[in-house]
Amino acid sequence: MACRKPRAQRRGVVLLLVLALLAVFGVVVLAFVVVTGFARRGAETAKLHQVQYDPPEKTLYQVLMQVVRGSNNPTSAVWCHSLLEDIYGDAA
């Protein structure tokens, strides 16, 4: 019969493995919580950023009015090229 070592030396190895797996699981859960927190804050920031701009209908109306009536802004692309100026001429 072969000589066996006593089991007293391996006592607690399973407990250490279970604790290590729990620690790994805890780190995964913590990473998930952190990532979802950042994603939530990013989504809220993006939502606020979208609210700050004019609605598309208002922007389209402003563009239409600049094309039809013209603009007083010299940096505008339609500054001297409005439709009414083309039809009736420049009053200046």
C-alpha positions as CSV (number, residue, x, y, z in Angstrom):
1,M,0.0,0.0,0.0
2,A,1.2,3.5,-0.9
3,C,2.0,5.9,1.8
4,R,-0.5,8.8,1.8
5,K,0.0,12.3,3.2
6,P,-2.4,13.5,5.8
7,R,-5.3,15.7,4.6
8,A,-4.7,18.3,7.2
9,Q,-2.3,20.2,4.9
10,R,-5.0,20.8,2.2
11,R,-7.5,22.1,4.7
12,G,-9.1,25.4,3.5
13,V,-8.1,25.3,-0.1
14,V,-11.7,25.0,-1.3
15,L,-12.6,27.9,0.9
16,L,-9.9,30.0,-0.6
17,L,-11.1,29.1,-4.1
18,V,-14.6,30.1,-3.3
19,L,-13.5,33.4,-1.7
20,A,-11.4,34.1,-4.8
21,L,-14.4,33.5,-7.1
22,L,-16.6,35.7,-4.9
23,A,-13.9,38.4,-5.1
24,V,-13.8,38.1,-8.9
25,F,-17.6,38.3,-9.1
26,G,-17.6,41.4,-6.9
27,V,-15.1,43.1,-9.2
28,V,-17.3,42.3,-12.2
29,V,-20.4,43.7,-10.5
30,L,-18.5,46.8,-9.4
31,A,-17.2,47.4,-13.0
32,F,-20.8,46.9,-14.3
33,V,-22.1,49.5,-11.8
34,V,-19.4,52.0,-12.7
35,V,-19.9,51.6,-16.5
36,T,-23.7,51.9,-16.3
37,G,-23.3,55.0,-14.1
38,F,-21.1,56.6,-16.7
39,A,-23.5,55.6,-19.5
40,R,-26.4,57.0,-17.6
41,R,-24.7,60.3,-17.0
42,G,-23.6,60.5,-20.7
43,A,-27.2,59.8,-21.9
44,E,-28.5,62.6,-19.6
45,T,-25.9,65.0,-20.9
46,A,-26.7,64.1,-24.5
47,K,-30.4,64.7,-23.8
48,L,-29.7,68.1,-22.3
49,H,-27.4,69.0,-25.2
50,Q,-30.2,68.2,-27.7
51,V,-32.8,70.3,-25.8
52,Q,-30.6,73.4,-26.0
53,Y,-31.0,73.8,-29.8
54,D,-33.9,75.3,-31.6
55,P,-36.5,72.8,-33.0
56,P,-36.0,72.0,-36.7
57,E,-39.2,73.7,-37.7
58,K,-38.0,77.0,-36.2
59,T,-34.6,76.7,-37.9
60,L,-36.2,75.9,-41.3
61,Y,-38.4,78.9,-40.9
62,Q,-35.4,81.2,-40.2
63,V,-33.6,79.8,-43.2
64,L,-36.6,80.4,-45.4
65,M,-37.0,83.9,-44.2
66,Q,-33.3,84.7,-44.9
67,V,-33.5,83.3,-48.4
68,V,-36.7,85.2,-49.2
69,R,-36.0,88.5,-47.4
70,G,-32.2,88.5,-47.1
71,S,-30.0,89.1,-44.2
72,N,-28.3,92.1,-42.6
73,N,-25.4,89.9,-41.5
74,P,-22.4,90.4,-43.9
75,T,-21.1,86.9,-43.1
76,S,-24.3,85.3,-44.2
77,A,-24.2,83.2,-47.5
78,V,-27.4,85.0,-48.7
79,W,-26.4,88.5,-47.6
80,C,-27.0,90.2,-51.0
81,H,-28.7,87.4,-52.8
82,S,-32.3,87.2,-51.5
83,L,-35.2,86.3,-53.7
84,L,-37.0,89.6,-53.1
85,E,-33.8,91.6,-53.9
86,D,-33.5,89.6,-57.2
87,I,-37.1,90.4,-58.1
88,Y,-37.5,94.0,-56.9
89,G,-33.9,95.1,-56.8
90,D,-31.9,96.5,-53.9
91,A,-33.6,99.5,-52.1
92,A,-30.3,100.9,-50.9
